[in-house]
């Protein structure tokens, strides 16, 4: 009689572990040379190209009132640093921008959930949010000054009006892209009501929500710069927007370029320090980005 051998059947846990091992790329810390070439060298080259073009154009224009030399702008930075004012310019604007964005986050997130989940609210408020998102931020400065006066409350109001629609619309877009199967599975496991929102809807809508946060910060930063340029008062302090307007008033192009570069620097720094890591975390958690 022929003997029969029984082939062991792997359990579901081992199969899943094997699939995870196939999808996982084990990498160590990249060598220093690779980091320099891939992450540090490109921006350094870009800055060098900009400086070379600037040095070439400056003698061609030959008018410091229109295009200052890189040395003049560097002197403006050095003088502001020696006077102890450079960090004050940055902190005045960044502290306002981050605090205003935090307020916008607290308001925009529940508003976005409400619009996404309640049909009547979406029909009533959805088009208004889209219209507000397309409205230039500078349009809110005059009414905010009239309503609230020349104070920080006016600045925060302008930031809120610029950022809340983007945050809410981003969350609405993220919720709309949540597969219905996720919601049904959540209800089956008892995740209903607030639990369903916290454990199912919000995590599943993170890509759209993070995109809305990033756009909301861009709008809040632009709104703040517009408010600081237009509304100036001694008690408000000197932020980057007011520094830019002071340079225009004095016809000091070195100061104007100083303010522009600082505004650009803050925007890039916030993106690199906050939103880029957040985006990478969301992508990596969904298996869309291999950690390297």
C-alpha positions in Angstrom: 0.0 0.0 0.0 1.5 3.4 -1.1 2.2 5.7 1.7 0.8 9.2 1.5 2.6 12.2 2.8 0.7 15.2 4.3 1.9 18.5 3.1 1.8 21.1 5.9 -0.5 24.0 5.1 0.9 27.3 6.3 -1.4 29.2 8.6 -2.7 32.7 7.7 -0.3 34.4 10.1 2.8 33.0 8.4 1.5 33.8 5.0 0.8 37.4 6.0 4.3 37.6 7.6 5.8 36.4 4.3 3.9 38.9 2.3 5.0 41.7 4.6 8.6 40.5 4.3 8.3 40.7 0.5 7.0 44.3 0.7 9.6 45.5 3.3 12.8 46.9 2.1 15.5 46.7 4.8 17.9 49.5 4.4 20.5 51.0 6.7 21.5 54.5 7.1 22.5 55.9 3.7 26.2 56.8 3.3 27.3 60.3 3.8 28.3 60.7 0.1 24.8 59.7 -1.0 23.2 62.1 1.4 25.4 64.9 0.1 24.7 64.2 -3.5 21.0 63.6 -3.3 19.8 66.0 -0.6 22.3 68.7 0.0 24.0 69.3 -3.4 20.8 70.1 -5.4 19.7 73.1 -3.3 23.2 74.3 -3.0 23.6 74.2 -6.8 20.2 76.0 -7.3 21.3 78.8 -4.9 24.6 79.1 -6.7 22.9 79.4 -10.1 20.6 82.2 -8.7 23.6 84.1 -7.3 25.5 83.8 -10.6 22.5 85.1 -12.6 22.1 87.9 -10.0 25.7 88.9 -10.4 25.3 88.9 -14.2 22.1 90.9 -14.2 23.3 93.5 -11.7 25.8 95.3 -14.0 23.4 95.1 -16.9 20.6 96.8 -15.0 23.1 99.2 -13.4 20.5 100.9 -11.2 20.6 100.0 -7.4 17.1 101.5 -7.0 15.7 98.7 -9.1 18.1 95.8 -8.6 20.5 95.9 -5.6 23.7 94.0 -5.6 24.0 90.7 -3.6 26.6 92.5 -1.4 24.1 95.3 -0.6 21.4 92.7 0.4 24.0 90.9 2.5 24.9 94.2 4.2 21.2 94.7 5.0 21.0 91.3 6.6 24.2 91.9 8.6 23.1 95.3 9.8 19.7 93.9 11.0 21.5 91.1 12.8 23.9 93.5 14.5 21.0 95.7 15.6 19.4 92.6 17.1 16.3 93.1 14.9 16.6 90.2 12.4 15.2 87.5 14.6 12.5 89.9 15.9 11.2 90.4 12.3 10.9 86.7 11.8 9.4 85.9 15.2 6.8 88.6 15.0 5.4 87.1 11.8 6.0 83.4 12.5 4.3 83.5 15.9 1.3 85.3 14.4 1.1 82.9 11.5 1.4 79.7 13.6 -1.1 80.8 16.2 -3.5 82.0 13.6 -3.1 78.7 11.7 -3.8 76.8 15.0 -7.0 78.7 15.4 -7.9 77.9 11.7 -7.2 74.2 12.4 -9.5 74.1 15.4 -12.3 75.7 13.4 -11.7 74.2 9.9 -11.5 70.6 11.0 -15.0 70.2 12.6 -16.4 72.4 9.9 -15.0 70.2 7.2 -16.4 67.1 8.9 -19.8 68.7 9.2 -19.9 69.7 5.6 -18.6 66.2 4.5 -21.1 64.2 6.6 -24.3 66.3 6.5 -25.9 66.8 3.0 -27.9 69.8 3.9 -24.8 71.6 5.4 -22.8 70.7 2.3 -25.5 72.1 0.0 -25.7 75.3 2.0 -22.1 76.0 2.9 -20.0 74.0 0.4 -20.2 76.5 -2.4 -19.5 79.4 0.0 -16.3 77.6 1.2 -15.2 77.2 -2.4 -15.9 80.8 -3.1 -14.0 82.0 0.0 -11.1 79.8 -1.0 -10.8 81.6 -4.4 -11.1 85.1 -2.8 -7.8 87.0 -2.6 -6.6 87.2 1.0 -5.9 91.0 0.6 -9.6 91.6 0.2 -10.2 90.8 3.9 -7.8 93.3 5.2 -9.9 96.5 4.9 -13.1 95.1 6.5 -11.0 93.4 9.2 -9.4 96.8 10.1 -12.8 98.5 10.2 -14.4 95.7 12.3 -11.5 95.0 14.8 -9.1 98.0 14.5 -5.4 97.9 14.1 -4.4 95.1 16.5 -3.5 91.5 16.5 -7.1 90.4 16.5 -7.4 91.9 13.0 -4.3 89.9 11.9 -5.8 86.6 13.2 -9.2 87.3 11.6 -7.5 87.7 8.2 -5.5 84.5 8.7 -8.7 82.6 9.7 -10.6 83.8 6.7 -7.8 82.8 4.4 -7.0 79.3 5.9 -10.3 77.9 7.2 -11.8 77.3 3.8 -8.8 75.4 2.5 -8.5 73.2 5.6 -12.3 72.4 5.5 -12.3 71.7 1.8 -9.2 69.5 2.1 -10.9 67.4 4.7 -14.1 67.3 2.7 -12.1 66.0 -0.3 -10.4 63.4 1.9 -13.7 62.1 3.4 -15.2 61.9 -0.1 -12.4 59.5 -1.1 -12.8 57.1 1.9 -13.9 53.8 0.4 -17.4 52.9 1.7 -16.1 49.4 2.6 -14.0 51.0 5.4 -17.1 52.7 6.8 -19.1 49.5 6.7 -16.3 47.5 8.3 -16.0 50.1 11.0 -19.7 50.0 11.8 -19.5 46.2 11.9 -16.8 46.4 14.6 -18.8 49.0 16.6 -17.0 52.1 15.3 -20.1 54.4 15.0 -20.7 58.0 15.7 -17.7 59.8 17.2 -15.7 56.5 17.3 -16.3 56.0 13.6 -15.1 59.5 12.9 -12.0 59.2 15.1 -10.9 55.6 14.2 -12.1 55.3 10.6 -13.0 58.5 8.8 -10.2 60.8 9.9 -7.4 58.2 9.4 -8.7 57.2 6.0 -9.0 60.8 4.9 -5.5 61.8 6.0 -4.1 62.3 2.4 -6.7 64.9 1.5 -6.7 66.4 4.9 -2.9 66.9 4.9 -3.1 68.5 1.5 -5.7 70.9 2.8 -3.5 71.7 5.8 -0.5 72.5 3.6 -2.7 74.7 1.4 -4.2 76.3 4.4 -0.8 77.2 5.8 0.2 78.8 2.4 -3.0 80.8 2.4 -2.6 81.9 6.1 1.0 83.0 5.4 0.0 85.0 2.4 -3.0 86.5 4.3 -0.7 87.5 7.1 1.8 89.2 4.8 -1.0 91.1 3.1 -2.3 92.3 6.5 1.1 93.4 7.7 1.8 95.3 4.5 -1.5 97.2 4.5 -2.2 97.6 8.2 0.7 99.2 10.1 0.6 100.4 13.7 3.5 100.9 16.2 1.9 98.6 18.7 1.8 95.7 16.2 5.6 95.5 16.0 7.6 95.1 12.8 7.0 91.8 11.0 8.2 90.7 7.6 5.3 92.3 5.8 5.9 95.6 7.4 9.6 95.3 6.7 8.8 94.9 3.0 6.5 97.9 3.1 9.1 100.0 5.0 11.7 99.2 2.2 9.2 100.3 -0.5 8.4 103.5 1.3 12.1 104.3 1.7 12.9 103.2 -1.9 15.5 100.8 -0.3 15.6 97.8 -2.6 18.2 96.1 -0.4 15.6 96.1 2.4 12.9 95.0 0.0 15.0 92.0 -1.1 15.9 91.3 2.5 12.2 91.0 3.4 11.4 88.9 0.3 14.2 86.5 1.0 13.1 86.2 4.7 9.4 85.5 3.7 10.6 82.9 1.2 12.9 81.3 3.8 10.2 81.0 6.4 7.8 79.4 3.9 10.4 76.9 2.9 11.4 76.2 6.5 7.9 75.5 7.6 7.3 73.2 4.7 10.5 71.2 5.3 10.1 71.0 9.1 6.4 70.3 9.4 4.5 69.4 6.2 7.0 67.4 4.3 7.6 65.0 7.2 3.9 64.8 7.8 3.3 63.9 4.1 6.0 61.3 4.2 4.6 59.7 7.3 1.1 59.5 5.7 2.5 58.0 2.5 4.8 55.6 4.4 1.9 54.4 6.6 0.0 53.4 3.5 2.9 51.6 1.9 3.3 54.3 -0.8 6.8 55.4 0.2 9.7 53.1 1.0 11.8 54.3 3.8 15.3 54.9 2.6 
